[in-house]
Amino acid sequence: MIVKKKVIILLGIVAILVMGGMAMFNSFTGKDEPRYKHEQDRMVEYLAQNYEGIKKVEFKNFEKNTKTGYYTSVAEIDDRFEVTFYERGAGGEISLDYYTREFITQYPKANRKDSFKGNIKVVYCGE
């Protein structure tokens, strides 16, 4: 009876360790990375459609708020301006927050409908 109890406890511990290992393996395989790159590409497309003259976008971070479902990303534009993107969930509406009036002076508003990123160089978060 005591041996049977020890075997059951040992099997339970092994099962927990295996499940924990599988969970850790899945979280580190980078399965979310392509989606994040896709969302960052959408943010660059948003810039190309709405602002003139942008040559480089470097993403500093990319985070998801699990409570609200929003994605936020801080990016540096042309090594000069820091902006924050807000996105309502994956594939959702994108908005941009810039912190200086110089940004809108440097990059006048555009109204393009195409989804071409043009010649904008992109540095993704984590690269």
Buried (B, 14 or more C-beta within 10 A) or exposed (E): EEEEEEEEEEEEEEEEEEEEEEEEEEEEEEEEEEEBBEBBBBBBBBBBBBBEEBEBBBBEEBEBEEEEEBBBBBBBBBEEBBBBBBBEEEEBEBEBEBEEEEBEEBBEEEEEEEEEBBEBEBBBBEE
